[in-house]
Amino acid sequence: FFTVDFPLYPSVTQDVSTCNVTVILPYGANYTGSSFEENGLAFNKTTHDLHQILNHTESPLESFSYEQAWLRFYALPDHVLYLISVNEVKRDIVLDEWGHVLLSDSYYLTNEGGSYRPVVHLPQGAYDVSARDESGDLEVDVEKGNATSYTNVTIYKDIDHKMSATFTVSYRLPREIYIRQDSWRDFVLAFSFFEGFDWKISDLTVTIGLPEGAEFQLDACHPKPQSVEKGVFQETIVFTFYNVTPFHDLGFDLTYRYVIFWASFRPTLWMGVLIAIVCAVVFLWRAPKPPSAPIIPVPTEVLKSFFDSYKEKRRILGELELLEQQVRKRKVSRRRYKVRRRGLESRVSVLSRDLAGLREKIRKAGPRYANTMRQIEAAETELEGAEAAIRRIEIRYRHRELSTETYRTQIAEYNRRRERAKTTIDGVLLRLREEVS
């Protein structure tokens, strides 16, 4: 059973003649009761495609009304309901000079319920579907849709309770469905920023890249883009949305201007580069080669100690972050917080000292291992900088030095930097673990 608590009516500054309250339950959910029955009222229930729709009309609604309500429902047989927090979705749309429509959707989500295997819905006609995460390619099961339905993709990546995960789904779309030509040089991309989802997306970023030589026609563009990046030969447009739900209208028509003769520019350029490379190779063929640097094998136990210690350090840092959240929510007393924090910080200090010695041993094994350590250090620096910036922004926001919009934009940017650094560290640790095994 699931119970939902929510404010029954919006709080408005004036009396309203009629207020219509509609609650749409998840697919395959069955309504069992609500606070309405306790107050002698009832929802008007209808069903559409296994979605139960509950409706209530209040007339009139007084100004500044506030009434807390709850309702309870359960999943029908053969249906499973998941509690998923979708923190961020990034969609990259690339239109290349050969007429291909290439898409890449990156998800960052947290599972608030039982074990969950992601299922995503792709636009009509999607093909060449693949998925990957920070560890590599993922197995997928693709269920093709028809002319009016989505393509369903099951990602074979189980996400446990309270665990977060990132993964990316890449695919292609048929040009004839989504791009139309209005004139010899004017084209229109008729698409949606996102579709086929049943959750709230906290942060949705959509990036659209045009073929080389194409230009956006933004006079009638709605909504307005966050930014337009103009490179030497290519333009990219970025849209950002917050707290997106299935009730939002995310469809759009984007006009761009493109001359098809640009398609031959890149092959001509590459041919010139290839000729230059061949000439350089012929000229340098007989040049003496410098002796290669000696490679000192790293003992397996050193790599294993580094991997295990780093993993333990990240776990403790996660405990510290959770402890900070608990003390802010007053779930932990200040005295217990200080004692627990000192113990965790002491363990982090010991692990950091051990890791410094192991790094030096690994670094001396050759250029490849030295570069690996540099990657981790650079990612750690970026991670620490992002987390420090987030703390500063939180303080400024609490002191009302930042507007809500500026706060959200800056927090989203530094969260992206933090996740990018964590992904880099995870990739390096994964390579080290493979060497140990």
C-alpha positions as CSV (number, residue, x, y, z in Angstrom):
1,F,0.0,0.0,0.0
2,F,1.1,3.6,-0.7
3,T,-0.1,6.7,1.1
4,V,0.2,10.2,-0.4
5,D,0.0,13.4,1.7
6,F,-0.7,16.6,-0.2
7,P,-2.4,20.0,0.1
8,L,-5.9,19.6,-1.2
9,Y,-6.4,23.2,-2.6
10,P,-4.0,25.9,-3.9
11,S,-3.6,28.8,-1.6
12,V,-4.7,31.9,-3.6
13,T,-5.1,35.6,-2.5
14,Q,-8.7,35.9,-3.7
15,D,-11.9,33.9,-3.5
16,V,-12.3,31.5,-6.4
17,S,-15.8,30.6,-7.7
18,T,-14.8,27.0,-8.7
19,C,-11.7,24.9,-7.9
20,N,-11.3,21.5,-9.7
21,V,-8.9,19.0,-8.0
22,T,-7.7,16.1,-10.2
23,V,-5.5,13.3,-9.0
24,I,-4.1,10.8,-11.6
25,L,-2.8,7.6,-10.0
26,P,0.1,5.6,-11.5
27,Y,-0.5,3.1,-14.2
28,G,-1.9,-0.1,-12.6
29,A,-2.8,1.5,-9.2
30,N,-6.1,1.0,-7.4
31,Y,-7.5,3.7,-5.1
32,T,-8.7,2.4,-1.6
33,G,-9.5,5.5,0.4
34,S,-8.7,9.0,1.4
35,S,-9.3,11.7,4.0
36,F,-12.4,12.7,1.9
37,E,-14.3,9.8,3.4
38,E,-13.5,10.9,6.9
39,N,-15.0,14.3,6.0
40,G,-18.1,12.9,4.4
41,L,-16.9,13.7,0.9
42,A,-15.9,11.5,-2.0
43,F,-13.8,11.6,-5.2
44,N,-15.5,11.1,-8.6
45,K,-13.6,8.1,-10.0
46,T,-13.0,7.4,-13.7
47,T,-10.5,5.1,-15.5
48,H,-8.4,5.7,-18.6
49,D,-5.9,3.2,-19.9
50,L,-5.4,1.6,-16.4
51,H,-4.9,5.0,-14.9
52,Q,-7.5,5.8,-12.2
53,I,-8.5,9.5,-12.2
54,L,-9.9,11.1,-9.1
55,N,-11.8,14.3,-9.4
56,H,-13.3,16.7,-6.8
57,T,-14.9,20.2,-7.3
58,E,-14.9,22.8,-4.6
59,S,-17.3,25.7,-5.1
60,P,-16.6,28.3,-3.9
61,L,-13.0,28.2,-2.7
62,E,-12.1,30.9,-0.1
63,S,-8.9,32.9,-0.3
64,F,-5.9,31.5,1.6
65,S,-7.6,28.1,2.0
66,Y,-5.4,25.4,3.4
67,E,-6.4,21.8,3.9
68,Q,-4.1,18.8,4.2
69,A,-5.3,15.6,2.6
70,W,-4.2,12.1,2.1
71,L,-5.1,9.1,-0.1
72,R,-4.1,5.5,-0.2
73,F,-3.7,3.1,-3.1
74,Y,-2.1,-0.2,-4.0
75,A,-0.7,-1.9,-7.2
76,L,-3.0,-4.2,-9.1
77,P,-1.8,-7.8,-9.7
78,D,1.0,-8.1,-12.3
79,H,1.9,-4.4,-11.8
80,V,4.8,-3.1,-9.8
81,L,5.0,0.5,-8.6
82,Y,8.4,2.1,-8.1
83,L,9.4,5.1,-6.1
84,I,12.0,6.9,-8.3
85,S,13.6,10.4,-7.8
86,V,14.9,11.6,-11.1
87,N,17.5,14.2,-10.2
88,E,18.8,15.1,-13.7
89,V,18.2,14.1,-17.3
90,K,20.4,15.4,-20.1
91,R,19.3,14.9,-23.7
92,D,21.8,15.6,-26.6
93,I,20.3,15.9,-30.1
94,V,22.7,15.9,-33.0
95,L,21.7,16.6,-36.6
96,D,24.6,15.7,-38.8
97,E,25.3,16.7,-42.4
98,W,24.2,13.2,-43.7
99,G,20.7,13.6,-42.5
100,H,21.0,11.4,-39.4
101,V,19.1,12.3,-36.1
102,L,21.3,11.0,-33.3
103,L,20.1,11.2,-29.6
104,S,21.8,10.5,-26.3
105,D,19.7,10.6,-23.1
106,S,21.6,10.5,-19.8
107,Y,19.8,9.8,-16.5
108,Y,20.8,10.4,-12.9
109,L,18.2,8.9,-10.6
110,T,17.8,7.6,-7.0
111,N,15.7,4.5,-6.1
112,E,13.5,5.3,-3.1
113,G,11.8,1.9,-3.1
114,G,12.6,-1.8,-3.7
115,S,15.0,-3.2,-6.2
116,Y,14.5,-1.4,-9.6
117,R,15.4,-2.2,-13.2
118,P,15.0,0.9,-15.3
119,V,12.6,0.9,-18.2
120,V,12.6,4.0,-20.5
121,H,10.3,5.0,-23.3
122,L,12.0,6.3,-26.5
123,P,10.3,8.3,-29.3
124,Q,8.4,6.6,-32.1
125,G,10.7,4.9,-34.6
126,A,13.9,4.7,-32.4
127,Y,16.5,2.2,-33.7
128,D,20.2,1.3,-33.1
129,V,19.5,1.4,-29.3
130,S,22.4,1.0,-26.9
131,A,23.1,1.8,-23.2
132,R,26.1,2.3,-21.1
133,D,27.2,3.5,-17.7
134,E,30.6,4.4,-16.1
135,S,31.6,0.7,-16.2
136,G,30.9,0.1,-19.9
137,D,28.1,-1.2,-22.1
138,L,24.9,-2.4,-20.6
139,E,22.6,-5.1,-22.0
140,V,19.2,-3.8,-23.2
141,D,15.9,-5.4,-24.2
142,V,14.1,-3.3,-26.9
143,E,10.4,-3.6,-27.5
144,K,9.5,-1.8,-30.7
145,G,6.4,0.4,-30.8
146,N,4.0,1.0,-33.6
147,A,2.9,4.2,-35.4
148,T,1.4,5.7,-32.3
149,S,3.4,4.2,-29.4
150,Y,6.8,4.5,-27.8
151,T,9.7,2.1,-28.1
152,N,10.2,0.5,-24.6
153,V,13.8,-0.2,-23.5
154,T,14.6,-2.3,-20.4
155,I,18.1,-1.6,-19.0
156,Y,19.7,-4.6,-17.3
157,K,21.1,-2.6,-14.4
158,D,19.5,-3.4,-11.0
159,I,19.4,-0.4,-8.6
160,D,18.9,-1.2,-5.0
161,H,17.0,0.7,-2.3
162,K,18.4,4.2,-1.6
163,M,21.1,3.8,-4.3
164,S,21.8,6.3,-7.1
165,A,22.8,5.4,-10.6
166,T,23.7,7.1,-13.9
167,F,23.3,5.6,-17.3
168,T,23.0,6.8,-20.9
169,V,20.8,5.5,-23.7
170,S,21.8,6.3,-27.3
171,Y,19.7,5.8,-30.4
172,R,18.7,7.1,-33.8
173,L,15.5,8.4,-35.2
174,P,14.2,8.4,-38.8
175,R,14.7,11.8,-40.3
176,E,11.4,11.7,-42.3
177,I,9.3,11.6,-39.2
178,Y,10.9,14.5,-37.3
179,I,12.5,16.9,-39.9
180,R,10.6,18.6,-42.6
181,Q,11.9,20.9,-45.4
182,D,10.0,24.1,-45.9
183,S,12.3,25.5,-48.6
184,W,15.5,24.7,-50.4
185,R,17.5,25.9,-47.4
186,D,14.9,26.1,-44.5
187,F,14.3,23.0,-42.3
188,V,12.2,22.4,-39.2
189,L,12.9,19.9,-36.4
190,A,9.5,19.0,-34.9
191,F,10.1,17.1,-31.7
192,S,9.8,17.3,-27.9
193,F,12.3,18.1,-25.2
194,F,11.3,14.9,-23.5
195,E,8.5,12.4,-23.6
196,G,7.0,9.1,-22.3
197,F,7.9,9.6,-18.6
198,D,5.8,9.2,-15.4
199,W,8.1,11.0,-12.9
200,K,9.1,14.6,-12.0
201,I,12.5,15.5,-13.5
202,S,14.3,18.0,-11.2
203,D,16.7,19.2,-13.8
204,L,16.2,18.7,-17.6
205,T,18.9,20.0,-20.0
206,V,18.4,19.6,-23.8
207,T,21.3,20.4,-26.1
208,I,20.7,20.5,-29.9
209,G,23.6,20.5,-32.3
210,L,23.2,21.5,-36.0
211,P,25.1,20.2,-39.0
212,E,28.2,22.2,-39.9
213,G,27.3,25.3,-41.7
214,A,23.7,25.5,-40.4
215,E,22.2,28.4,-38.4
216,F,19.3,28.5,-35.9
217,Q,16.4,30.8,-36.8
218,L,15.4,31.9,-33.2
219,D,13.0,34.8,-33.9
220,A,9.9,32.6,-33.2
221,C,11.6,30.1,-30.9
222,H,9.6,29.2,-27.8
223,P,10.6,28.7,-25.1
224,K,13.7,30.9,-25.2
225,P,17.0,28.9,-25.0
226,Q,19.3,29.3,-22.1
227,S,22.3,29.8,-24.4
228,V,23.4,29.6,-28.1
229,E,27.0,28.6,-28.7
230,K,28.4,29.5,-32.0
231,G,31.6,27.7,-33.1
232,V,33.7,28.1,-36.2
233,F,31.5,25.9,-38.3
234,Q,28.7,24.7,-36.0
235,E,26.0,26.1,-33.7
236,T,24.6,24.5,-30.5
237,I,21.6,25.6,-28.6
238,V,20.8,24.7,-24.9
239,F,17.5,24.6,-23.1
240,T,17.2,24.1,-19.3
241,F,14.0,23.2,-17.4
242,Y,13.3,22.6,-13.7
243,N,10.7,20.4,-12.0
244,V,9.4,19.0,-15.2
245,T,6.3,16.8,-15.0
246,P,4.2,14.8,-17.6
247,F,1.7,17.7,-17.5
248,H,4.1,20.1,-19.1
249,D,3.8,20.7,-22.9
250,L,7.4,19.9,-24.1
251,G,6.8,19.8,-27.8
252,F,8.6,22.3,-30.0
253,D,9.3,23.3,-33.7
254,L,12.9,24.6,-34.2
255,T,13.7,26.2,-37.6
256,Y,17.3,26.2,-39.0
257,R,18.9,27.2,-42.3
258,Y,21.2,24.8,-44.0
259,V,22.8,24.6,-47.5
260,I,23.4,20.9,-48.5
261,F,26.7,21.7,-50.2
262,W,28.3,21.9,-46.7
263,A,28.1,18.1,-46.6
264,S,31.2,17.9,-48.8
265,F,33.3,20.3,-46.6
266,R,34.4,17.9,-44.0
267,P,35.6,15.1,-46.4
268,T,37.6,17.7,-48.4
269,L,39.2,19.0,-45.2
270,W,40.1,15.5,-44.0
271,M,41.6,14.6,-47.3
272,G,43.9,17.6,-47.0
273,V,44.8,16.6,-43.4
274,L,45.6,13.0,-44.5
275,I,47.9,14.2,-47.2
276,A,49.8,16.4,-44.7
277,I,50.1,13.5,-42.3
278,V,51.5,11.2,-45.0
279,C,54.1,13.8,-45.9
280,A,55.1,14.2,-42.3
281,V,55.5,10.5,-41.8
282,V,57.6,10.1,-44.8
283,F,59.8,13.0,-43.7
284,L,60.3,11.6,-40.1
285,W,60.5,8.0,-41.0
286,R,64.3,7.7,-40.5
287,A,64.5,10.0,-37.4
288,P,66.1,8.3,-34.4
289,K,63.5,7.1,-31.8
290,P,64.1,8.0,-28.1
291,P,64.5,5.1,-25.8
292,S,61.3,4.1,-24.1
293,A,60.9,4.7,-20.4
294,P,61.4,1.6,-18.2
295,I,58.2,0.1,-16.8
296,I,58.4,-1.1,-13.2
297,P,55.7,-3.6,-12.4
298,V,53.4,-2.6,-9.5
299,P,52.8,-5.4,-7.0
300,T,49.2,-6.6,-7.0
301,E,48.9,-6.1,-3.2
302,V,49.8,-2.3,-3.6
303,L,47.1,-1.8,-6.2
304,K,44.6,-3.8,-4.1
305,S,45.5,-1.8,-1.0
306,F,45.0,1.5,-2.9
307,F,41.7,0.4,-4.3
308,D,40.4,-0.9,-0.9
309,S,41.6,2.2,1.0
310,Y,40.1,4.6,-1.5
311,K,36.8,2.8,-1.5
312,E,36.7,2.9,2.3
313,K,37.6,6.6,2.3
314,R,34.7,7.4,0.0
315,R,32.3,5.3,2.1
316,I,33.3,7.3,5.2
317,L,32.9,10.6,3.4
318,G,29.5,9.4,2.4
319,E,28.7,8.8,6.1
320,L,29.9,12.3,6.9
321,E,27.7,13.8,4.3
322,L,24.7,11.8,5.6
323,L,25.6,12.9,9.2
324,E,25.5,16.5,8.1
325,Q,22.1,16.1,6.6
326,Q,20.8,14.4,9.7
327,V,22.0,17.1,12.0
328,R,20.4,19.8,9.8
329,K,17.1,17.9,10.0
330,R,17.6,17.5,13.8
331,K,17.5,13.8,13.6
332,V,20.8,13.6,15.5
333,S,21.8,15.6,18.6
334,R,24.6,18.1,18.4
335,R,26.6,16.2,21.0
336,R,26.3,12.9,19.2
337,Y,27.0,14.6,15.9
338,K,30.3,16.1,17.2
339,V,31.5,12.7,18.7
340,R,30.6,10.8,15.5
341,R,32.2,13.5,13.2
342,R,35.5,13.4,15.1
343,G,35.7,9.6,14.8
344,L,34.9,9.7,11.1
345,E,37.4,12.5,10.4
346,S,40.1,10.7,12.3
347,R,39.6,7.6,10.1
348,V,39.6,9.8,6.9
349,S,42.9,11.4,8.0
350,V,44.6,7.9,8.5
351,L,43.3,6.7,5.2
352,S,44.5,9.9,3.4
353,R,48.0,9.4,4.8
354,D,48.1,5.7,3.7
355,L,46.8,6.6,0.3
356,A,49.5,9.3,-0.2
357,G,52.2,6.6,0.4
358,L,50.5,4.1,-2.0
359,R,50.2,6.8,-4.7
360,E,53.9,7.5,-4.7
361,K,54.6,3.7,-5.1
362,I,52.2,3.5,-8.0
363,R,53.4,6.7,-9.6
364,K,57.0,5.4,-9.8
365,A,55.9,2.4,-11.8
366,G,55.9,4.3,-15.1
367,P,54.2,7.0,-17.1
368,R,50.9,5.1,-17.4
369,Y,50.4,4.8,-13.7
370,A,51.6,8.3,-13.1
371,N,49.0,9.6,-15.5
372,T,46.4,7.5,-13.6
373,M,47.3,9.1,-10.3
374,R,47.1,12.6,-12.0
375,Q,43.6,11.8,-13.2
376,I,42.4,11.0,-9.7
377,E,44.1,14.1,-8.2
378,A,42.6,16.4,-10.8
379,A,39.1,14.8,-10.3
380,E,39.5,15.2,-6.5
381,T,40.4,18.8,-6.9
382,E,37.4,19.4,-9.1
383,L,35.2,17.5,-6.6
384,E,36.4,19.5,-3.6
385,G,36.0,22.8,-5.4
386,A,32.4,21.9,-6.5
387,E,31.4,20.8,-3.0
388,A,32.9,24.0,-1.5
389,A,31.1,26.1,-4.0
390,I,27.8,24.4,-3.2
391,R,28.3,25.1,0.5
392,R,29.0,28.8,-0.2
393,I,25.9,29.0,-2.5
394,E,23.7,27.4,0.2
395,I,24.9,30.0,2.8
396,R,24.3,32.9,0.4
397,Y,20.8,31.6,-0.4
398,R,19.9,31.2,3.3
399,H,21.1,34.8,3.8
400,R,18.9,35.9,0.9
401,E,21.8,37.1,-1.2
402,L,20.7,35.0,-4.2
403,S,17.4,34.7,-6.0
404,T,15.7,31.3,-6.3
405,E,16.4,31.1,-10.0
406,T,20.1,32.0,-9.6
407,Y,20.4,29.5,-6.7
408,R,18.9,26.7,-8.8
409,T,21.1,27.4,-11.8
410,Q,24.3,27.6,-9.8
411,I,23.5,24.5,-7.7
412,A,22.7,22.5,-10.9
413,E,26.0,23.6,-12.5
414,Y,28.1,22.6,-9.5
415,N,26.2,19.4,-9.1
416,R,27.0,18.5,-12.7
417,R,30.7,19.2,-12.0
418,R,30.6,17.1,-8.8
419,E,29.0,14.1,-10.7
420,R,31.5,14.5,-13.5
421,A,34.4,14.3,-11.1
422,K,32.9,11.3,-9.3
423,T,32.4,9.5,-12.6
424,T,36.1,10.1,-13.5
425,I,37.2,8.7,-10.1
426,D,34.9,5.6,-10.5
427,G,36.3,4.9,-14.0
428,V,39.9,5.0,-12.7
429,L,39.1,2.8,-9.8
430,L,37.4,0.4,-12.1
431,R,40.5,0.0,-14.2
432,L,42.7,-0.6,-11.2
433,R,40.3,-3.2,-9.9
434,E,40.4,-5.0,-13.3
435,E,44.2,-5.1,-13.0
436,V,44.0,-6.6,-9.5
437,S,41.5,-9.2,-10.6
